[in-house]
Amino acid sequence: MKNRVLGSSGIEVTPLGYGCMGVSHAYGDALPAGEARATIRDAFDAG
């Protein structure tokens, strides 16, 4: 997968992302804070 450079920062990222709106309110009740953090950490650790 090709990476992209963010602006003039030089930081390279993949074009895939993880939107977090669903863990807070958009799709029903918000996840408990600990579960939301664990989900985000798991996604980060998975790359």
N, C-alpha and C positions, 0 to 999 in steps of 0.2 A: 504494500500500500504506500502510495506517495504521501509525504508529509507536506504541510503548508507552513509558510513563515507568517507569523502574526505581526502585521504592521512593520515598523522599523525596529522592533524589539529584538529581532533575530531568533525568537523562540519558535521552535518547530513543533507542530502538532499534527495529529492525524485528522482527516476530515470527518471522523465520526465523533459523536458527542453523546453525553447523557443528560437529558433534560430532567430537572428535579421538580417541576411543577406538580407532577403526579403524587409526590410524597407529601405535599403540604396541603393541597385543597382541591385541585381541579377535578379529580375523578373519585369523588366520594369523600369519606372521612380521612383526615390526615393520619399518617402512620405515627405511632409513638416515636418520640425523638430518638431513642436508642436504636430502634429498628431502622429508622431513616438513615442515621449515621452509619450503621452497619452495611446497609445497602449501597450507599455511596462509596464507602471504603472498599467493599467487595468489587464494585465496578472499577474503581481506580486500580486495585491490585491486579485485576484481570487485564488491564491495559486498555 
